[in-house]
Amino acid sequence: MVKLLQLNLNHCRAAQDLLSQTIREKHIDVAVLSEPYTAKQEGEWHQSTDGKAAIWSCGQPPCQLTQRLARNGFARAKCGDIFVYSCYIAPSVSLTEYGAIIDDIAQDARGKASVIIAGDFNAWATEWGSKSTTPRGSTLLDTFASLQVCLLNTGTKSTFSKAGRESIIDVTFASPLLARGSEWCVSDIYTHSDHLAVLTTLAPSGCHSARAFIHESYKTESLDMDCLLSMVSGLSVRGDANSSAEAMADGISAACNASMAKVRRGGNRHPHS
């Protein structure tokens, strides 16, 4: 089991000090942070080039962060078998620049089997509980639709609250194998920030109930690329995380079965008596 905490610290020292206590009490393994106050010395820390998004491996013991990448607006590192993306895109960023950052994240995440993409995207969409969808929300959803990731957000509880204004701008995406069996919630833990903490729990290896297609073997030389692309192009990742994961698993399995011949297990040998 892997426990993640997602939070915008609003560049507040008191909020970051309190975070350390929460990490210990909730037995958090990885913190995905937006607008941190400063780099933490404990555990392993990796942040974006602008310092606004960070990944803090804070478990006991902390998991080593490998395959690190730092860009404007996001940081990526591999923690165990999972590629973790921490993202923060400020409200002041133009829609054009916003789209460029989202494209950068998508291009880097594409092809990776186990990913978590989380952060404060400053975007609104009805898919994660907002009353309406903004151009930023559409950009985020449309770009990530090609990634084979599921939206984990559930419910309509706000993740941001300030001076009577509330919104849901902290969003979490995960690959289908991680999404299946995951638990996601907006916590009531006091954060000393204008954002609430988001807690995500992943099953061991993220995929207890992975579909049998994951273990299928195919004759890659028989691949019909046109058939494969045609079938996967219509896959949808919007909606509930578990139902999206199920749909994605079924769709990928069907696409592979239709576009490639399966390897016959055991060759022509008879089973042992």
N, C-alpha and C positions, 0 to 999 in steps of 0.2 A: 504494500500500500504506500502511495506517495501522497503527501499532503502539501498543497500549495496555498499560499496567501497572496492575494493581489490587492494592491492599495496605492492610491496617489497620496503622497505625504505632504504635498503642497509646500515643499521646501521648508518644512518646519522642524526645528531641532527637537522640540518637545514631542512631536508626533513620532519622530524616528527613535527617540529614546524609549517611548512607550511601546513601539513596535518590538523592541528586543524582549520585553517582558511577555508580550503576546506570543511571540515565537516560541518561547520556552513553555508557556502554559498550554498552548495548543499543539505542541510537538510538530511544528511546521518544518518541512524539509527544504522547501524552496520558496523564496519570496520574489514576486514579480512586482517591481516598484516603478511608479511614475513620480517625477519631481522629487527625488530624494534630497535630503539635506547635505549629506556627505557620504563618501564611501565607508563601509563598515570594515573594521580590521579583523573581526572574527569571521571564520568560515572562508568562503571564496566569493569574490565580488567581481562583476563584469558590467560595464555600462556603455551606453551609446556614445558616439563622438560628441554630441552636444550635452552629455551628462544628464539628460532628462528621463532616460529609461534605464533601469538596472535589473540585473538578476543577482540575487543573493542566495547562495547555497549555504543554508544555516542549520542543517540537521546535525544530529549527534551520532556519529561523526558527519561532517559535511561531505556531500558528494563532490568529486572533482569536476570542475567545469572545463570541458575540452572543446575543440573545434569552435573557437570563439570568433565572432564577427561583430564589429561595431560600425554602425552607420548613423547618419542623421535620422533621428526619429525612432530608432530601434536598436536593440542589442540581441544577439543570438549566441547561445552556447548549448553544448550537449551535456546533459546531466544524466548519467547512466545510459539508458537506451533512448532517452527522450530529448529531442531538440526543443529548447525553450526559447520563445521570442517574447521579449518585454518591449512594449511600444508606448510611446507618448507623442502625440501630435497636437501642438498648441492650437487654440481657437484662432489665433492671428494668422496662421498659415493659409495661403490662398488655396482655392480648390485645385488649381493646376499642380501646385507643389504637393498638396495632400495626395492627389492621385499618383504622383511620381513616387512618393514614399511607400504607398500601399503596393504599387507595382513592384518596387524593390523588394519588399517583404515577400510578396507572392512568388517572384522569380527565384528567390533564395530558398523558399520552403518547398517549392515544387519538386516532387520526386522523393521527398523524405517520408518514411513510413510512419514515424511517431513524432507528432509535433503538437505543441501547445503554443498558441498565439494569443497573448493577453495584454491588456493595458487600457489606458485612457485614450480612446480614439477621438473624443470630442465629436461624436457623430450620433445622430438620432435615427432610429428605424423601428417600425412597428414590430418587426421580427423579434426584437429583444425588449419589447414592452413600452416603447415610446408611443406617444399619441399620433405622431406623424413621422414620415421618412424625409430626411433632408438630402440634398445632393451628396453630402459626405457619406451618409448612410447608404445611399444607392451605390456610390463608388466602392465602398468597402464590401458590400454584399456581392456586387457584380464581379469584382476582381477575385474575391475569395471563392466564388462559385466554381472556379476552375481548379481549385486546390484539393478537392476531396477532403474538406474539413467540415466539422459540424459545429453549430452554434450551441454552446452549453447554457447560456443565460435562460433562466426560466422565471415566470412570474412578472410582476410589474413593480416590484419594490425598487425605489430609487437607490442609486449608488452615489449620488451627489446631492448635497443639501446645503444651501447658503442663503441667508436673509429671505427665507420664505420661498426660494426657488429650488425646485427639485427636478432631477433628470436622471436618466440611465445612460451613462457615457462610458462606463467601464465594462468592457466586453471580453468574452473568452471564447476562443475557438479551439477545437481539438480534432485530431485525426480520428476516423471511425473506431479504430481499435482502442483508443484511449477513451473516447466518448462513451462507448458501451460499458455500462456498469459504474460510470462516474457519478459523483454527487457534487452538486454546485449550489451554493447559497450565498445570499448577501447577509453578512453577520451583523449582530447588534453590539459587537465588541466596541468599546469606546476607543477611538483612534486619535483624538485631538486634531483631526483633520476635517475638512469639509466633505471628504469622501468616506464612505463606509468600506470596510474590508470585505473582500470576496474570498470565500473558502472553497477550494476544489479538492476532492479526494478521488484518486485514481486507484483502480484495482491493481493487484500485483501484476507487474509487467504491462499493465494497462489493458490486458486482453484475455481474461479468463475464458470468456465465452466467444472467442474468435471463431468465425465461420470455418467450415471445413475447407473452403476454397483457398484459404491461406496455405494449406498444406498440399494443395494439388500441384502436380508437376506437368509442365506443358512442353511440347516440342516447339521451341522458339523459331526454328527454321520454317515452320508452317504458318507463321504469323501472317494474317491478312490485315495489314495496317489500316486500310480504308474501312474495313468492317469494324475494327476495334475503335477507331476514332469516331465513327458514326454512332456507335452504341454508348460510348462514355460521354459524348458531347451533351446528351440530354439529361445527365444525372443532376439531381437537385440536392442541395444541402440545407435548405431552409426548413425551419420548424424545430420541433423538439429534438434534443440531442440523440436520444435513444432511437427514435423512429428514423431520424436521418441516418444514423449509423447502420440500422438494419437495411434501409433502402440502398445505401451506398454499397454495403456488402453484397446484397443481391445483385445490384447493377454491375459491379465489377466482376462478380462470378459469372454472370450471364455473358458479359462482353468477352471474357477470356475463353469461355466454353465455345462461343460462336466463332471466334477469330483464330483459335489455335487447336491443334490436335493434342489430346492428353497423352502423357507418357504412361505406358502400361506398366504398372508396378510389378516388380518381380520377374520381368522378362517372360520367358517361356518355361521357366522352371516350375515344377510341381511343388506344392507346399509340403513341408516335412510332415511325416506321419507321426 
